[in-house]
Amino acid sequence: MKIRRIKYFVYATLVFSTFSCSKSFLERNPQAELTYPQIESKDGVEGLLIGAYGLLNGNIDGTWGNYASAPSQWLLGEVAADNAHKGSNNGDQPNMNLIEQHKPTSTNDNLQVLWNRSYEGIVRCNNTLRMLAQLQAGSGDKFDETRAVQVQGEARFLRAHFYFLLKRAFVNVPYVDESISAADATSLPNDTDVNPKIEEDLKFAVENLGDKYNGEEGRIDKAAAQAYLGKFLLYQDRYAEALPLLQAVIDAKPGLQSLAFTDNFDIAKENGPESIFAVQHAISPDGTGDNGNVGDMLNFFYGTAPISCCGFFQPSFDLVNSFRVTADGLPMLDGTYRDNPYLSDFGLSGTDKTNYTVNKNLAVDPRLDYTVGRRGVPFRDWGIMPGDGWIRDPGFAGPFVAMKHTIERSQFASNTVAGTQQITGLNVNVIRLADVYLMAAECQVELGNLGGALTLVNAVRERAALLEPKQVSGQDVATYNVKPYPSFPNAEYARNAVRFERRLELALEGHRFYDLVRWGVAKDVLESYSGFEGKYLSISRNITFQPQNEYYPIPQDEIDRSGGVLKQNTGY
């Protein structure tokens, strides 16, 4: 079913391009006013809707260059935080260095990419809604009321998602819906809060969506809408409103402990019970990768690695050490994981480097070795990670590599692009069940139910304890230990525990920077991180986090195109 749907993605995108982007179309009708009989039909509307889904992978044309619009949000969500470095070397993609160092400018091409791809997705959603209304108002063959409302719910959910990405990154963005013409859209200011419109769209989706249409995986359903609305409300500290939505998703799903952590990152098991809202990726039947995971394609390794390109997205020392545990199998919430830190073979030379062996006595949460590749530890079915042999410049970005976006070597043949194997068909989970558990736990803490929060956090930890130890020659490569919390003695402790658990469980999945910002701790955390990480890597030294670094500048090209109608964000 997935292959059939992705083929439809390609068809729908081509249809959309034919009728909305060609020169002849622009000459005959205003852009975004789709009146051609070929698409004023049920098939045409369905095609436009699938074209809107197609933008979820952040790709408009080709495969290279979609990094900031990746559904994984690895650059703005992880590299901008304390979890990862840009990687590669200092001279490669220098504008990404500025994101990592919190020195972005309005001409940073990564920001333009996120803005452009998100608004393209919004245009496609608006075109779907506009054509749906036109079809239903006509005298020809129409959708029945049930499907018409479903189409509207799916399109409005997708529009809310694209606006959420924009709001989270830029704060002040213009709002365009299906009632606004292309001519009027160019003169809209960015001085109105789009949050009420996002909420309106998500509430419509919650109220009108049920099961996935035709049972097709990748379609938005009620659970996805509930989870997303719950997340949206959580971002505004509206805990009492968010919790019932999140709890409804939890209640409708199997217990987390019955679902394997690794299934979330296994191309053979994607769209399983834990997947709530996932961006569907696949290698097209003709072998091309436009519908693949193009946003993560820089993030494979270097040198002797089975996929060698391009050395980006390397986990930080701070993230790796945050997986260290106490003798009781609990995280070091007080920050003592930075004491006598584990550095792998970083900084060693000569025979010390050559003869390095992994420290089997290192006490860690087992999720570490299913999140990060480190020397001496088996990496999927690729073999034992050799260290520097897979890294472009260890002195610049450290000795570790990221794992969750990779696939098994045995899966390469049918799930990567020939000649460009760093494009895979692996889905990206935007929201998965463990995320919902932890968002609900956060709500419970803020609403004073520490027992409820404890139960949810411990469910995540109990599932982690089921991970198979990584072994070499029959011996565990670390002292794996993860235990449930015996209690949450007070709200401050519970809050720290929930936040730390989000870091461990969701590491390198695009959440971290935005979590730090919404918690109001970004400055303290990132400047403290700079003091620690900067001891080892120059890219992390002397980071000063200013108030405006909680968001990004409006791309200068967009301000110029608007004739100055768009106003730059404060501080830029």
C-alpha angles and dihedrals in degrees: 000000000000093000091049091051094049090051085056089051089060093046094048094049091051091049091050092049092049094054103034108032110034120108092237090054092052090050094051104038137013113267113269093021098106111191104150114129090225091071100027088094139082091265090049093052092046089050092051090049092052088048087058090051087050091066091062089088089059094240127126102164133357124354110264123080103034097109101119091046093051111132087230088063087211095158104044096027103042112013089049088055133053097274105078149013126228088245127193106084136310096264098049116094094347092187087067088057088059090053090051093048094044094243102119121161130202090253095058105129093214091065091049090053094054092046094047098045093045094052091046087056090049091051090053091050091049092049090052092051093044094050092044091055091047092050094048092048093053132083099245133087108317138185116264111252094258095057093039090058091045092054090050091049094050093047093047092048090052091047090051090051094053091047091048090056090051096044093049093050104034105017095200110064134147117253119227123177134172093279094063121084123226090248092054093043092064091061099047115120124223096230100105125085109245094197095095090054092049090050092048092053094047093048090052089052092049092049097045109032126085129163121351111288108260087351090280113162113232094038117121113252137178094274092055090049092049092049094047094047089048090052092047092052091046089057087060094047091248092142100160091055095043098049100067091051093050092044091052089058092048092049092051094052134069117265111283092235089064093058121079116239090217094057088075090067101035116101090206093057104036122134089039126147094285094056109096103163116005132170107234117230130181141156106252119244090253089057097252123133108219090113093043131095093286095156092068097042095109091056101080122100141261145242113008097004116125088243109035113192137127117330099229131138107040122179116245127243087242094057094046093050092047086072090064114111140205123247086269091059093250130129119263095248092174093066096251089130083087092063112101090352126210108247102172107218094329113140095012122124141180117008092348088062095042095047097042115139127188116262104248091188094063105120109220144153106262090233087077093074093046091052105036134039113222134174115279096018125106112255112208106293092319094097131249113336105248099202119227092020088076097041128083099209115358091180090060103042108010138250102294137090132201121249115182096079094051130089136215117282089233088061097054098095098064100022106049134061113258108249092009101058093163087078106082137174094236114135121232118225110221091180124013131176097261088055089053091050091053095045088052090048089053090053091049092053093050091046092052100252100126092163091058091049091049092054093051096046092046091052088059092047094046089054090050090055089062094065114117113249114249109243142189119197090351095305128110111248091217140017098262116202131157122159136174120260111260090215147335102240096191142358095262092054091045092049091052091047094051092047093048091049090054089055093051100041098040099034114152093006097110103261107098105085093045091048091054091050097048091047090054093235102103096109096049095043098045096044090048089048090051090055091053104035092040090066087073108023126042094210089070099048126115098003111173113191113210126194091255090056088079086079138019134252119264106256109264092224089061092050090049093049091051091055090240096308090119111071124215119247118260113274097026 
